[in-house]
Amino acid sequence: QVQLVESGGGRVQPGGSLRLSCTASGNMFGLRSMGWYRQRPGKERVVVATITTRDVTDYAPAVKGRFTISRDNAKNTVYLQMNNLRPGDTAVYYCNAEGFRLSGAWEYWGQGAQVTVAS
């Protein structure tokens, strides 16, 4: 079992910045990647950014150049630095971890962190 705990959400004005953190605990054996997803009201959950265990990163076109995903292996923590935030970034942000063991693929989610961008 893997537990993911997010923090750092909140309300910010357009153009502002926030940093989300996701700390993982539990059996991370076979981890392949971690990432951030977001879900706007009435919309599907979509990927924002991912980082593999080899530090290969990928971003959704809507956030490329504004958001940065990084990780601190010593702290088992993944970060999402969000700059130049826009009202369209308002959503619940979820941390995700996925991997593979002999028993098969696994995937876990955090509880979600609300990010609101408004004047």
C-alpha positions in Angstrom: 0.0 0.0 0.0 1.2 3.5 -0.8 0.0 6.7 0.8 0.2 10.1 -0.9 -0.3 13.3 1.1 -0.6 16.6 -0.7 -0.1 20.1 0.7 0.3 23.6 -0.6 -3.0 24.4 -2.3 -4.8 27.6 -1.7 -6.1 30.8 -3.3 -3.9 33.1 -5.4 -4.4 36.1 -7.7 -3.7 35.7 -11.4 0.0 35.9 -12.1 0.8 34.5 -8.7 2.6 31.4 -7.7 2.0 28.3 -5.6 4.0 25.2 -4.8 2.3 21.8 -4.3 4.0 19.0 -2.4 3.2 15.3 -2.3 4.9 13.1 0.2 4.8 9.4 -0.4 5.0 6.6 2.2 4.6 2.8 2.1 5.8 0.2 -0.3 7.1 2.1 -3.3 8.8 -1.0 -4.8 8.5 -0.9 -8.6 7.8 2.8 -8.8 7.9 4.1 -12.4 6.7 7.6 -12.2 4.8 10.2 -10.1 2.8 13.0 -11.4 0.2 15.7 -10.9 -3.3 15.7 -12.4 -6.1 18.2 -12.1 -9.8 18.1 -12.3 -12.0 21.2 -12.9 -15.7 21.1 -11.9 -17.7 19.0 -14.3 -14.6 18.0 -16.2 -12.5 14.8 -16.4 -9.2 14.5 -14.5 -6.3 15.3 -16.8 -2.6 15.0 -16.5 -0.6 18.2 -15.7 3.0 16.9 -15.3 4.8 13.7 -14.7 8.3 12.7 -13.6 9.9 9.3 -13.9 12.4 7.6 -11.6 15.0 8.7 -14.1 13.9 12.3 -13.8 12.4 12.4 -17.3 9.6 15.0 -17.2 6.6 15.7 -19.3 4.0 18.5 -19.2 0.6 19.3 -20.6 0.8 21.9 -23.3 -1.4 24.3 -21.2 1.2 24.5 -18.4 4.5 24.1 -20.2 6.8 26.9 -19.4 4.8 27.9 -16.3 4.8 24.8 -14.2 7.8 22.7 -13.0 7.7 19.2 -11.5 10.6 18.0 -9.4 11.3 15.4 -6.7 13.4 15.0 -3.6 14.2 11.3 -3.3 15.5 11.7 0.3 12.2 13.1 1.4 10.0 10.9 -0.9 8.4 14.1 -2.1 7.3 15.4 -5.4 6.7 19.1 -6.0 4.8 21.1 -8.5 5.9 24.7 -8.8 3.2 26.7 -10.5 4.1 30.2 -11.7 2.1 32.8 -13.7 -1.1 31.2 -12.6 -4.3 31.8 -14.6 -8.0 31.5 -13.7 -8.1 28.5 -16.0 -5.7 26.7 -13.6 -8.4 26.6 -10.9 -8.9 22.9 -10.1 -8.4 20.2 -7.6 -4.9 18.9 -8.0 -4.2 15.2 -7.4 -0.8 13.5 -6.8 -0.4 10.2 -8.5 2.2 7.4 -8.2 2.3 4.3 -10.5 4.5 1.3 -10.9 4.8 -2.3 -11.5 5.4 -5.4 -9.3 5.4 -9.1 -10.1 1.7 -9.0 -9.0 1.0 -6.5 -11.7 0.6 -2.8 -12.2 -0.3 -0.5 -9.4 -1.5 3.1 -9.1 -2.3 5.3 -6.1 -3.8 8.8 -5.7 -3.6 11.5 -3.1 -6.7 13.1 -1.6 -6.5 16.3 -3.7 -5.5 19.9 -3.1 -7.7 22.8 -4.1 -6.0 25.5 -6.2 -8.1 28.7 -6.8 -6.8 31.5 -9.1 -9.0 34.6 -8.8 -8.8 38.3 -8.3 
